[in-house]
Amino acid sequence: MQYWLVKSEPNKWSWDQQTEKGVEHWDGVRNYQASNNMKAMKIGDQAFFYHSNIGKEIVGIVEVVKEYYPDHTDESGRFGMVDFKAVKPLDTPVTLKEIKANPDLQDMALIKQSRLSVCPIQDDEWQTILKLGFK
């Protein structure tokens, strides 16, 4: 299993909307590196759901239930999407400030490539964030 982090602005698509919907496609990604990360996702992979811009915190966990397929919102036909199901919320959201302050998380793509909307998470980073979010 691989781990990921996906960002969404909560005023456009929030954790509450994801959990209410249950399973939903992750569309609108137009960055090639983020798109390539989605192409690498496999069914069963998990991702942290991160509220960007407003909140700047990891709030939940989603799981890939459908692998990369064409994005219906992309008229060019170059980009795709995956489907995620909501797994569970974190007991305590993990803020960007906490992540930046944690020496074990300094190499996270969230910090190193802050504008990337879909990024990989290393196993040790995943475990560290789980410890912070489930106290």
N, CA, C and O atoms as CSV, one atom per row, in Angstrom:
chain,resi,resn,atom,element,x,y,z
A,1,MET,N,N,0.845,-1.178,0.000
A,1,MET,CA,C,0.000,0.000,0.000
A,1,MET,C,C,0.887,1.236,0.000
A,1,MET,O,O,1.927,1.288,0.656
A,2,GLN,N,N,0.438,2.225,-0.758
A,2,GLN,CA,C,1.114,3.518,-0.770
A,2,GLN,C,C,0.228,4.530,-0.053
A,2,GLN,O,O,-0.985,4.357,0.064
A,3,TYR,N,N,0.871,5.588,0.420
A,3,TYR,CA,C,0.154,6.649,1.117
A,3,TYR,C,C,0.316,7.965,0.363
A,3,TYR,O,O,1.320,8.203,-0.309
A,4,TRP,N,N,-0.705,8.810,0.497
A,4,TRP,CA,C,-0.762,10.061,-0.245
A,4,TRP,C,C,-1.336,11.158,0.628
A,4,TRP,O,O,-1.815,10.913,1.735
A,5,LEU,N,N,-1.276,12.371,0.107
A,5,LEU,CA,C,-1.970,13.500,0.696
A,5,LEU,C,C,-2.656,14.228,-0.451
A,5,LEU,O,O,-2.035,14.523,-1.472
A,6,VAL,N,N,-3.940,14.514,-0.273
A,6,VAL,CA,C,-4.698,15.263,-1.280
A,6,VAL,C,C,-5.246,16.529,-0.627
A,6,VAL,O,O,-5.758,16.505,0.493
A,7,LYS,N,N,-5.124,17.626,-1.354
A,7,LYS,CA,C,-5.537,18.924,-0.835
A,7,LYS,C,C,-6.844,19.373,-1.479
A,7,LYS,O,O,-7.088,19.164,-2.667
A,8,SER,N,N,-7.661,19.990,-0.656
A,8,SER,CA,C,-8.888,20.593,-1.159
A,8,SER,C,C,-9.183,21.846,-0.344
A,8,SER,O,O,-9.011,21.871,0.875
A,9,GLU,N,N,-9.623,22.867,-1.034
A,9,GLU,CA,C,-10.070,24.065,-0.336
A,9,GLU,C,C,-11.442,23.753,0.256
A,9,GLU,O,O,-12.363,23.408,-0.484
A,10,PRO,N,N,-11.595,23.866,1.572
A,10,PRO,CA,C,-12.849,23.439,2.198
A,10,PRO,C,C,-14.086,24.216,1.761
A,10,PRO,O,O,-15.207,23.731,1.916
A,11,ASN,N,N,-13.898,25.409,1.220
A,11,ASN,CA,C,-15.060,26.141,0.710
A,11,ASN,C,C,-15.498,25.613,-0.665
A,11,ASN,O,O,-16.573,25.961,-1.153
A,12,LYS,N,N,-14.646,24.761,-1.293
A,12,LYS,CA,C,-15.003,24.139,-2.578
A,12,LYS,C,C,-15.382,22.670,-2.398
A,12,LYS,O,O,-16.373,22.216,-2.970
A,13,TRP,N,N,-14.612,21.927,-1.617
A,13,TRP,CA,C,-14.908,20.524,-1.306
A,13,TRP,C,C,-14.282,20.222,0.046
A,13,TRP,O,O,-13.060,20.159,0.181
A,14,SER,N,N,-15.134,20.037,1.040
A,14,SER,CA,C,-14.661,19.869,2.412
A,14,SER,C,C,-14.711,18.404,2.847
A,14,SER,O,O,-15.313,17.556,2.189
A,15,TRP,N,N,-14.065,18.144,3.965
A,15,TRP,CA,C,-14.121,16.815,4.565
A,15,TRP,C,C,-15.568,16.428,4.863
A,15,TRP,O,O,-15.968,15.287,4.635
A,16,ASP,N,N,-16.354,17.381,5.374
A,16,ASP,CA,C,-17.760,17.085,5.672
A,16,ASP,C,C,-18.518,16.675,4.409
A,16,ASP,O,O,-19.336,15.756,4.443
A,17,GLN,N,N,-18.244,17.358,3.297
A,17,GLN,CA,C,-18.894,16.976,2.038
A,17,GLN,C,C,-18.442,15.577,1.601
A,17,GLN,O,O,-19.251,14.775,1.134
A,18,GLN,N,N,-17.147,15.295,1.758
A,18,GLN,CA,C,-16.627,13.979,1.377
A,18,GLN,C,C,-17.293,12.882,2.203
A,18,GLN,O,O,-17.707,11.859,1.658
A,19,THR,N,N,-17.397,13.092,3.510
A,19,THR,CA,C,-17.993,12.052,4.359
A,19,THR,C,C,-19.482,11.903,4.077
A,19,THR,O,O,-20.018,10.795,4.121
A,20,GLU,N,N,-20.148,13.011,3.790
A,20,GLU,CA,C,-21.578,12.947,3.465
A,20,GLU,C,C,-21.800,12.172,2.168
A,20,GLU,O,O,-22.730,11.372,2.062
A,21,LYS,N,N,-20.950,12.417,1.200
A,21,LYS,CA,C,-21.060,11.748,-0.101
A,21,LYS,C,C,-20.603,10.287,-0.007
A,21,LYS,O,O,-21.150,9.418,-0.686
A,22,GLY,N,N,-19.609,10.025,0.826
A,22,GLY,CA,C,-19.087,8.661,0.963
A,22,GLY,C,C,-17.995,8.382,-0.043
A,22,GLY,O,O,-16.814,8.348,0.303
A,23,VAL,N,N,-18.394,8.180,-1.310
A,23,VAL,CA,C,-17.444,7.970,-2.409
A,23,VAL,C,C,-17.635,9.099,-3.411
A,23,VAL,O,O,-18.754,9.427,-3.804
A,24,GLU,N,N,-16.501,9.689,-3.816
A,24,GLU,CA,C,-16.574,10.783,-4.791
A,24,GLU,C,C,-15.287,10.829,-5.603
A,24,GLU,O,O,-14.212,10.472,-5.121
A,25,HIS,N,N,-15.425,11.278,-6.850
A,25,HIS,CA,C,-14.240,11.413,-7.708
A,25,HIS,C,C,-13.446,12.648,-7.286
A,25,HIS,O,O,-13.990,13.615,-6.753
A,26,TRP,N,N,-12.136,12.580,-7.544
A,26,TRP,CA,C,-11.230,13.694,-7.243
A,26,TRP,C,C,-10.838,14.297,-8.580
A,26,TRP,O,O,-9.873,13.864,-9.209
A,27,ASP,N,N,-11.584,15.287,-9.004
A,27,ASP,CA,C,-11.385,15.871,-10.332
A,27,ASP,C,C,-10.736,17.237,-10.249
A,27,ASP,O,O,-10.503,17.757,-9.157
A,28,GLY,N,N,-10.444,17.817,-11.396
A,28,GLY,CA,C,-9.948,19.175,-11.474
A,28,GLY,C,C,-8.445,19.341,-11.330
A,28,GLY,O,O,-7.951,20.469,-11.344
A,29,VAL,N,N,-7.708,18.249,-11.192
A,29,VAL,CA,C,-6.247,18.349,-11.056
A,29,VAL,C,C,-5.659,18.654,-12.431
A,29,VAL,O,O,-5.884,17.910,-13.386
A,30,ARG,N,N,-4.906,19.748,-12.528
A,30,ARG,CA,C,-4.341,20.158,-13.816
A,30,ARG,C,C,-2.825,20.322,-13.763
A,30,ARG,O,O,-2.235,20.922,-14.662
A,31,ASN,N,N,-2.209,19.808,-12.746
A,31,ASN,CA,C,-0.759,19.833,-12.620
A,31,ASN,C,C,-0.245,18.446,-13.003
A,31,ASN,O,O,-0.751,17.440,-12.507
A,32,TYR,N,N,0.760,18.388,-13.887
A,32,TYR,CA,C,1.233,17.102,-14.392
A,32,TYR,C,C,1.835,16.221,-13.302
A,32,TYR,O,O,1.632,15.007,-13.317
A,33,GLN,N,N,2.567,16.802,-12.364
A,33,GLN,CA,C,3.153,15.987,-11.302
A,33,GLN,C,C,2.062,15.420,-10.392
A,33,GLN,O,O,2.114,14.249,-10.017
A,34,ALA,N,N,1.083,16.241,-10.039
A,34,ALA,CA,C,-0.043,15.772,-9.229
A,34,ALA,C,C,-0.822,14.700,-9.982
A,34,ALA,O,O,-1.244,13.704,-9.395
A,35,SER,N,N,-1.010,14.905,-11.275
A,35,SER,CA,C,-1.709,13.926,-12.107
A,35,SER,C,C,-0.946,12.602,-12.163
A,35,SER,O,O,-1.546,11.530,-12.082
A,36,ASN,N,N,0.380,12.683,-12.303
A,36,ASN,CA,C,1.189,11.467,-12.303
A,36,ASN,C,C,1.099,10.735,-10.970
A,36,ASN,O,O,1.114,9.505,-10.931
A,37,ASN,N,N,1.005,11.491,-9.875
A,37,ASN,CA,C,0.819,10.855,-8.572
A,37,ASN,C,C,-0.509,10.115,-8.522
A,37,ASN,O,O,-0.589,9.015,-7.975
A,38,MET,N,N,-1.549,10.710,-9.087
A,38,MET,CA,C,-2.845,10.024,-9.118
A,38,MET,C,C,-2.789,8.786,-10.002
A,38,MET,O,O,-3.424,7.778,-9.690
A,39,LYS,N,N,-2.040,8.844,-11.100
A,39,LYS,CA,C,-1.886,7.665,-11.964
A,39,LYS,C,C,-1.235,6.512,-11.219
A,39,LYS,O,O,-1.499,5.349,-11.527
A,40,ALA,N,N,-0.389,6.817,-10.244
A,40,ALA,CA,C,0.319,5.788,-9.474
A,40,ALA,C,C,-0.539,5.178,-8.368
A,40,ALA,O,O,-0.162,4.162,-7.784
A,41,MET,N,N,-1.673,5.778,-8.080
A,41,MET,CA,C,-2.536,5.279,-7.003
A,41,MET,C,C,-3.184,3.965,-7.394
A,41,MET,O,O,-3.574,3.761,-8.544
A,42,LYS,N,N,-3.292,3.077,-6.414
A,42,LYS,CA,C,-3.924,1.771,-6.596
A,42,LYS,C,C,-5.084,1.636,-5.621
A,42,LYS,O,O,-5.102,2.282,-4.574
A,43,ILE,N,N,-6.043,0.800,-5.966
A,43,ILE,CA,C,-7.170,0.540,-5.072
A,43,ILE,C,C,-6.626,0.070,-3.724
A,43,ILE,O,O,-5.773,-0.815,-3.652
A,44,GLY,N,N,-7.140,0.681,-2.667
A,44,GLY,CA,C,-6.699,0.349,-1.314
A,44,GLY,C,C,-5.674,1.313,-0.744
A,44,GLY,O,O,-5.489,1.367,0.471
A,45,ASP,N,N,-4.996,2.087,-1.612
A,45,ASP,CA,C,-4.087,3.115,-1.111
A,45,ASP,C,C,-4.896,4.110,-0.285
A,45,ASP,O,O,-6.077,4.340,-0.547
A,46,GLN,N,N,-4.247,4.690,0.709
A,46,GLN,CA,C,-4.927,5.672,1.540
A,46,GLN,C,C,-4.255,7.032,1.413
A,46,GLN,O,O,-3.073,7.140,1.089
A,47,ALA,N,N,-5.048,8.062,1.677
A,47,ALA,CA,C,-4.547,9.436,1.580
A,47,ALA,C,C,-5.079,10.267,2.735
A,47,ALA,O,O,-6.201,10.072,3.204
A,48,PHE,N,N,-4.252,11.193,3.178
A,48,PHE,CA,C,-4.723,12.190,4.110
A,48,PHE,C,C,-5.505,13.236,3.331
A,48,PHE,O,O,-5.092,13.647,2.246
A,49,PHE,N,N,-6.625,13.662,3.879
A,49,PHE,CA,C,-7.453,14.716,3.313
A,49,PHE,C,C,-7.051,16.008,4.012
A,49,PHE,O,O,-7.235,16.156,5.221
A,50,TYR,N,N,-6.501,16.938,3.242
A,50,TYR,CA,C,-5.936,18.172,3.775
A,50,TYR,C,C,-6.764,19.366,3.332
A,50,TYR,O,O,-7.012,19.557,2.141
A,51,HIS,N,N,-7.192,20.171,4.302
A,51,HIS,CA,C,-7.879,21.423,3.989
A,51,HIS,C,C,-6.831,22.482,3.709
A,51,HIS,O,O,-6.081,22.871,4.604
A,52,SER,N,N,-6.776,22.952,2.469
A,52,SER,CA,C,-5.798,23.981,2.090
A,52,SER,C,C,-6.447,25.357,2.169
A,52,SER,O,O,-7.671,25.489,2.192
A,53,ASN,N,N,-5.605,26.363,2.209
A,53,ASN,CA,C,-6.001,27.772,2.253
A,53,ASN,C,C,-6.776,28.141,3.522
A,53,ASN,O,O,-6.368,29.047,4.249
A,54,ILE,N,N,-7.865,27.464,3.792
A,54,ILE,CA,C,-8.653,27.723,4.999
A,54,ILE,C,C,-8.421,26.531,5.933
A,54,ILE,O,O,-8.788,25.401,5.608
A,55,GLY,N,N,-7.827,26.783,7.063
A,55,GLY,CA,C,-7.570,25.711,8.014
A,55,GLY,C,C,-6.139,25.201,7.951
A,55,GLY,O,O,-5.458,25.126,8.974
A,56,LYS,N,N,-5.682,24.852,6.756
A,56,LYS,CA,C,-4.335,24.305,6.550
A,56,LYS,C,C,-4.054,23.185,7.539
A,56,LYS,O,O,-3.168,23.285,8.388
A,57,GLU,N,N,-4.841,22.103,7.405
A,57,GLU,CA,C,-4.708,20.992,8.334
A,57,GLU,C,C,-5.203,19.691,7.710
A,57,GLU,O,O,-6.077,19.680,6.843
A,58,ILE,N,N,-4.614,18.600,8.183
A,58,ILE,CA,C,-5.069,17.268,7.790
A,58,ILE,C,C,-6.250,16.939,8.686
A,58,ILE,O,O,-6.151,16.999,9.912
A,59,VAL,N,N,-7.374,16.591,8.059
A,59,VAL,CA,C,-8.601,16.391,8.836
A,59,VAL,C,C,-9.162,14.974,8.759
A,59,VAL,O,O,-9.993,14.599,9.585
A,60,GLY,N,N,-8.719,14.176,7.774
A,60,GLY,CA,C,-9.287,12.844,7.645
A,60,GLY,C,C,-8.469,11.950,6.743
A,60,GLY,O,O,-7.430,12.338,6.209
A,61,ILE,N,N,-8.978,10.727,6.590
A,61,ILE,CA,C,-8.332,9.723,5.743
A,61,ILE,C,C,-9.351,9.233,4.717
A,61,ILE,O,O,-10.497,8.925,5.046
A,62,VAL,N,N,-8.899,9.172,3.469
A,62,VAL,CA,C,-9.709,8.621,2.383
A,62,VAL,C,C,-8.959,7.435,1.773
A,62,VAL,O,O,-7.752,7.282,1.961
A,63,GLU,N,N,-9.695,6.606,1.042
A,63,GLU,CA,C,-9.102,5.426,0.407
A,63,GLU,C,C,-9.467,5.390,-1.072
A,63,GLU,O,O,-10.595,5.706,-1.449
A,64,VAL,N,N,-8.514,5.007,-1.899
A,64,VAL,CA,C,-8.749,4.883,-3.338
A,64,VAL,C,C,-9.667,3.684,-3.591
A,64,VAL,O,O,-9.363,2.562,-3.185
A,65,VAL,N,N,-10.793,3.937,-4.267
A,65,VAL,CA,C,-11.715,2.846,-4.609
A,65,VAL,C,C,-11.861,2.666,-6.118
A,65,VAL,O,O,-12.428,1.672,-6.573
A,66,LYS,N,N,-11.353,3.621,-6.894
A,66,LYS,CA,C,-11.322,3.490,-8.354
A,66,LYS,C,C,-10.065,4.179,-8.853
A,66,LYS,O,O,-9.817,5.345,-8.545
A,67,GLU,N,N,-9.282,3.454,-9.619
A,67,GLU,CA,C,-8.021,3.985,-10.121
A,67,GLU,C,C,-8.252,4.987,-11.242
A,67,GLU,O,O,-9.364,5.145,-11.746
A,68,TYR,N,N,-7.189,5.646,-11.610
A,68,TYR,CA,C,-7.150,6.747,-12.572
A,68,TYR,C,C,-7.988,6.473,-13.828
A,68,TYR,O,O,-7.864,5.423,-14.458
A,69,TYR,N,N,-8.827,7.424,-14.169
A,69,TYR,CA,C,-9.651,7.369,-15.381
A,69,TYR,C,C,-9.905,8.796,-15.855
A,69,TYR,O,O,-9.667,9.735,-15.096
A,70,PRO,N,N,-10.381,8.991,-17.093
A,70,PRO,CA,C,-10.518,10.349,-17.650
A,70,PRO,C,C,-11.377,11.270,-16.778
A,70,PRO,O,O,-12.419,10.870,-16.258
A,71,ASP,N,N,-10.915,12.499,-16.636
A,71,ASP,CA,C,-11.614,13.521,-15.868
A,71,ASP,C,C,-12.635,14.199,-16.780
A,71,ASP,O,O,-12.274,14.841,-17.766
A,72,HIS,N,N,-13.904,14.048,-16.441
A,72,HIS,CA,C,-14.981,14.616,-17.260
A,72,HIS,C,C,-14.969,16.142,-17.296
A,72,HIS,O,O,-15.625,16.736,-18.152
A,73,THR,N,N,-14.235,16.791,-16.385
A,73,THR,CA,C,-14.188,18.255,-16.388
A,73,THR,C,C,-13.048,18.803,-17.240
A,73,THR,O,O,-12.898,20.019,-17.364
A,74,ASP,N,N,-12.242,17.915,-17.830
A,74,ASP,CA,C,-11.088,18.341,-18.630
A,74,ASP,C,C,-11.412,18.233,-20.112
A,74,ASP,O,O,-11.434,17.138,-20.674
A,75,GLU,N,N,-11.663,19.378,-20.739
A,75,GLU,CA,C,-12.003,19.392,-22.167
A,75,GLU,C,C,-10.835,18.955,-23.046
A,75,GLU,O,O,-11.051,18.484,-24.162
A,76,SER,N,N,-9.609,19.101,-22.563
A,76,SER,CA,C,-8.436,18.726,-23.364
A,76,SER,C,C,-8.241,17.214,-23.425
A,76,SER,O,O,-7.577,16.708,-24.330
A,77,GLY,N,N,-8.816,16.497,-22.470
A,77,GLY,CA,C,-8.653,15.040,-22.431
A,77,GLY,C,C,-7.300,14.581,-21.915
A,77,GLY,O,O,-6.974,13.399,-22.031
A,78,ARG,N,N,-6.499,15.484,-21.347
A,78,ARG,CA,C,-5.156,15.131,-20.875
A,78,ARG,C,C,-5.119,14.655,-19.431
A,78,ARG,O,O,-4.177,13.969,-19.034
A,79,PHE,N,N,-6.110,15.000,-18.651
A,79,PHE,CA,C,-6.053,14.725,-17.212
A,79,PHE,C,C,-7.126,13.738,-16.782
A,79,PHE,O,O,-8.144,13.558,-17.450
A,80,GLY,N,N,-6.867,13.112,-15.658
A,80,GLY,CA,C,-7.796,12.113,-15.137
A,80,GLY,C,C,-8.114,12.371,-13.676
A,80,GLY,O,O,-7.792,13.420,-13.117
A,81,MET,N,N,-8.756,11.381,-13.080
A,81,MET,CA,C,-9.163,11.484,-11.680
A,81,MET,C,C,-9.220,10.090,-11.075
A,81,MET,O,O,-9.151,9.090,-11.789
A,82,VAL,N,N,-9.343,10.033,-9.776
A,82,VAL,CA,C,-9.550,8.788,-9.050
A,82,VAL,C,C,-10.767,8.979,-8.160
A,82,VAL,O,O,-11.197,10.107,-7.916
A,83,ASP,N,N,-11.321,7.871,-7.676
A,83,ASP,CA,C,-12.428,7.950,-6.724
A,83,ASP,C,C,-11.912,7.600,-5.337
A,83,ASP,O,O,-11.150,6.649,-5.161
A,84,PHE,N,N,-12.341,8.385,-4.358
A,84,PHE,CA,C,-11.994,8.157,-2.963
A,84,PHE,C,C,-13.249,7.898,-2.156
A,84,PHE,O,O,-14.311,8.456,-2.431
A,85,LYS,N,N,-13.111,7.040,-1.152
A,85,LYS,CA,C,-14.176,6.924,-0.154
A,85,LYS,C,C,-13.630,7.446,1.163
A,85,LYS,O,O,-12.452,7.267,1.472
A,86,ALA,N,N,-14.484,8.087,1.928
A,86,ALA,CA,C,-14.109,8.576,3.251
A,86,ALA,C,C,-13.910,7.374,4.161
A,86,ALA,O,O,-14.751,6.475,4.201
A,87,VAL,N,N,-12.801,7.353,4.892
A,87,VAL,CA,C,-12.527,6.269,5.831
A,87,VAL,C,C,-12.854,6.719,7.244
A,87,VAL,O,O,-13.725,6.146,7.899
A,88,LYS,N,N,-12.147,7.758,7.719
A,88,LYS,CA,C,-12.445,8.281,9.048
A,88,LYS,C,C,-11.776,9.640,9.242
A,88,LYS,O,O,-10.757,9.948,8.623
A,89,PRO,N,N,-12.380,10.443,10.120
A,89,PRO,CA,C,-11.758,11.717,10.457
A,89,PRO,C,C,-10.642,11.486,11.476
A,89,PRO,O,O,-10.649,10.492,12.202
A,90,LEU,N,N,-9.697,12.401,11.523
A,90,LEU,CA,C,-8.712,12.386,12.591
A,90,LEU,C,C,-9.402,12.868,13.860
A,90,LEU,O,O,-10.283,13.726,13.798
A,91,ASP,N,N,-9.016,12.331,14.996
A,91,ASP,CA,C,-9.576,12.805,16.271
A,91,ASP,C,C,-9.220,14.266,16.488
A,91,ASP,O,O,-10.032,15.061,16.961
A,92,THR,N,N,-7.988,14.599,16.130
A,92,THR,CA,C,-7.480,15.958,16.245
A,92,THR,C,C,-6.831,16.333,14.921
A,92,THR,O,O,-5.867,15.681,14.518
A,93,PRO,N,N,-7.324,17.366,14.225
A,93,PRO,CA,C,-6.660,17.764,12.985
A,93,PRO,C,C,-5.182,18.082,13.225
A,93,PRO,O,O,-4.810,18.614,14.271
A,94,VAL,N,N,-4.355,17.749,12.244
A,94,VAL,CA,C,-2.920,18.017,12.324
A,94,VAL,C,C,-2.640,19.214,11.428
A,94,VAL,O,O,-2.802,19.148,10.210
A,95,THR,N,N,-2.221,20.302,12.047
A,95,THR,CA,C,-2.045,21.556,11.318
A,95,THR,C,C,-0.707,21.606,10.586
A,95,THR,O,O,0.243,20.904,10.931
A,96,LEU,N,N,-0.667,22.446,9.582
A,96,LEU,CA,C,0.579,22.682,8.856
A,96,LEU,C,C,1.649,23.200,9.813
A,96,LEU,O,O,2.820,22.848,9.678
A,97,LYS,N,N,1.266,24.016,10.758
A,97,LYS,CA,C,2.206,24.545,11.746
A,97,LYS,C,C,2.842,23.408,12.549
A,97,LYS,O,O,4.052,23.410,12.779
A,98,GLU,N,N,2.024,22.431,12.977
A,98,GLU,CA,C,2.552,21.272,13.712
A,98,GLU,C,C,3.494,20.449,12.841
A,98,GLU,O,O,4.539,19.987,13.298
A,99,ILE,N,N,3.111,20.275,11.593
A,99,ILE,CA,C,3.928,19.489,10.668
A,99,ILE,C,C,5.282,20.162,10.469
A,99,ILE,O,O,6.320,19.502,10.524
A,100,LYS,N,N,5.274,21.463,10.239
A,100,LYS,CA,C,6.530,22.194,10.029
A,100,LYS,C,C,7.416,22.182,11.274
A,100,LYS,O,O,8.640,22.249,11.167
A,101,ALA,N,N,6.802,22.098,12.449
A,101,ALA,CA,C,7.559,22.114,13.704
A,101,ALA,C,C,8.100,20.730,14.079
A,101,ALA,O,O,8.954,20.621,14.959
A,102,ASN,N,N,7.616,19.684,13.425
A,102,ASN,CA,C,8.018,18.326,13.781
A,102,ASN,C,C,9.263,17.922,12.990
A,102,ASN,O,O,9.212,17.876,11.761
A,103,PRO,N,N,10.381,17.629,13.664
A,103,PRO,CA,C,11.619,17.280,12.946
A,103,PRO,C,C,11.491,16.014,12.087
A,103,PRO,O,O,12.222,15.858,11.109
A,104,ASP,N,N,10.575,15.119,12.443
A,104,ASP,CA,C,10.390,13.886,11.673
A,104,ASP,C,C,9.634,14.106,10.366
A,104,ASP,O,O,9.540,13.195,9.543
A,105,LEU,N,N,9.101,15.301,10.173
A,105,LEU,CA,C,8.275,15.570,8.991
A,105,LEU,C,C,8.874,16.625,8.061
A,105,LEU,O,O,8.187,17.115,7.165
A,106,GLN,N,N,10.114,16.971,8.255
A,106,GLN,CA,C,10.739,18.041,7.488
A,106,GLN,C,C,10.920,17.739,6.006
A,106,GLN,O,O,11.049,18.662,5.201
A,107,ASP,N,N,10.931,16.460,5.634
A,107,ASP,CA,C,11.115,16.109,4.227
A,107,ASP,C,C,9.799,15.841,3.496
A,107,ASP,O,O,9.806,15.428,2.336
A,108,MET,N,N,8.682,16.073,4.162
A,108,MET,CA,C,7.375,15.831,3.526
A,108,MET,C,C,7.214,16.689,2.277
A,108,MET,O,O,7.634,17.845,2.239
A,109,ALA,N,N,6.602,16.103,1.267
A,109,ALA,CA,C,6.297,16.850,0.042
A,109,ALA,C,C,5.393,18.046,0.349
A,109,ALA,O,O,5.466,19.067,-0.335
A,110,LEU,N,N,4.549,17.928,1.361
A,110,LEU,CA,C,3.677,19.033,1.754
A,110,LEU,C,C,4.494,20.279,2.094
A,110,LEU,O,O,4.051,21.401,1.850
A,111,ILE,N,N,5.664,20.083,2.646
A,111,ILE,CA,C,6.545,21.204,2.990
A,111,ILE,C,C,7.463,21.553,1.816
A,111,ILE,O,O,7.607,22.723,1.462
A,112,LYS,N,N,8.079,20.536,1.217
A,112,LYS,CA,C,9.072,20.752,0.159
A,112,LYS,C,C,8.449,21.238,-1.151
A,112,LYS,O,O,9.055,22.019,-1.884
A,113,GLN,N,N,7.236,20.769,-1.433
A,113,GLN,CA,C,6.523,21.152,-2.664
A,113,GLN,C,C,5.135,21.646,-2.268
A,113,GLN,O,O,4.125,21.013,-2.576
A,114,SER,N,N,5.103,22.752,-1.602
A,114,SER,CA,C,3.879,23.222,-0.945
A,114,SER,C,C,2.711,23.500,-1.892
A,114,SER,O,O,1.560,23.520,-1.457
A,115,ARG,N,N,2.987,23.709,-3.155
A,115,ARG,CA,C,1.899,24.004,-4.097
A,115,ARG,C,C,1.313,22.757,-4.754
A,115,ARG,O,O,0.313,22.844,-5.467
A,116,LEU,N,N,1.924,21.606,-4.519
A,116,LEU,CA,C,1.481,20.359,-5.133
A,116,LEU,C,C,0.213,19.852,-4.436
A,116,LEU,O,O,0.206,19.675,-3.218
A,117,SER,N,N,-0.858,19.619,-5.201
A,117,SER,CA,C,-2.156,19.276,-4.613
A,117,SER,C,C,-2.338,17.792,-4.317
A,117,SER,O,O,-3.217,17.420,-3.540
A,118,VAL,N,N,-1.521,16.944,-4.924
A,118,VAL,CA,C,-1.573,15.501,-4.681
A,118,VAL,C,C,-0.126,15.047,-4.540
A,118,VAL,O,O,0.654,15.130,-5.489
A,119,CYS,N,N,0.227,14.568,-3.353
A,119,CYS,CA,C,1.634,14.217,-3.144
A,119,CYS,C,C,1.777,12.925,-2.338
A,119,CYS,O,O,0.889,12.556,-1.569
A,120,PRO,N,N,2.903,12.249,-2.526
A,120,PRO,CA,C,3.150,11.012,-1.789
A,120,PRO,C,C,3.517,11.294,-0.336
A,120,PRO,O,O,4.051,12.352,-0.005
A,121,ILE,N,N,3.220,10.331,0.513
A,121,ILE,CA,C,3.581,10.371,1.927
A,121,ILE,C,C,4.375,9.098,2.210
A,121,ILE,O,O,3.940,7.999,1.867
A,122,GLN,N,N,5.525,9.249,2.828
A,122,GLN,CA,C,6.346,8.092,3.189
A,122,GLN,C,C,5.714,7.362,4.381
A,122,GLN,O,O,4.974,7.958,5.164
A,123,ASP,N,N,6.015,6.070,4.506
A,123,ASP,CA,C,5.434,5.264,5.590
A,123,ASP,C,C,5.680,5.875,6.966
A,123,ASP,O,O,4.762,5.949,7.782
A,124,ASP,N,N,6.908,6.311,7.229
A,124,ASP,CA,C,7.225,6.878,8.544
A,124,ASP,C,C,6.486,8.199,8.772
A,124,ASP,O,O,6.093,8.494,9.900
A,125,GLU,N,N,6.294,8.990,7.726
A,125,GLU,CA,C,5.531,10.232,7.837
A,125,GLU,C,C,4.069,9.922,8.154
A,125,GLU,O,O,3.449,10.585,8.986
A,126,TRP,N,N,3.530,8.912,7.484
A,126,TRP,CA,C,2.148,8.479,7.709
A,126,TRP,C,C,1.956,8.112,9.186
A,126,TRP,O,O,1.008,8.556,9.833
A,127,GLN,N,N,2.868,7.303,9.695
A,127,GLN,CA,C,2.765,6.848,11.088
A,127,GLN,C,C,2.887,8.020,12.068
A,127,GLN,O,O,2.167,8.071,13.065
A,128,THR,N,N,3.781,8.947,11.792
A,128,THR,CA,C,3.953,10.109,12.669
A,128,THR,C,C,2.680,10.943,12.699
A,128,THR,O,O,2.250,11.375,13.768
A,129,ILE,N,N,2.084,11.169,11.559
A,129,ILE,CA,C,0.855,11.973,11.504
A,129,ILE,C,C,-0.296,11.244,12.182
A,129,ILE,O,O,-1.111,11.869,12.860
A,130,LEU,N,N,-0.371,9.927,12.007
A,130,LEU,CA,C,-1.415,9.169,12.704
A,130,LEU,C,C,-1.290,9.343,14.222
A,130,LEU,O,O,-2.295,9.501,14.915
A,131,LYS,N,N,-0.061,9.315,14.732
A,131,LYS,CA,C,0.156,9.501,16.179
A,131,LYS,C,C,-0.293,10.877,16.622
A,131,LYS,O,O,-0.836,11.030,17.716
A,132,LEU,N,N,-0.073,11.884,15.786
A,132,LEU,CA,C,-0.497,13.243,16.123
A,132,LEU,C,C,-2.018,13.395,16.045
A,132,LEU,O,O,-2.614,14.115,16.846
A,133,GLY,N,N,-2.632,12.726,15.098
A,133,GLY,CA,C,-4.075,12.882,14.859
A,133,GLY,C,C,-4.973,11.976,15.667
A,133,GLY,O,O,-6.170,12.234,15.795
A,134,PHE,N,N,-4.400,10.906,16.219
A,134,PHE,CA,C,-5.191,9.962,17.027
A,134,PHE,C,C,-4.517,9.800,18.378
A,134,PHE,O,O,-3.822,8.815,18.625
A,135,LYS,N,N,-4.729,10.772,19.243
A,135,LYS,CA,C,-4.097,10.770,20.573
A,135,LYS,C,C,-4.951,10.058,21.587
A,135,LYS,O,O,-4.573,9.963,22.755
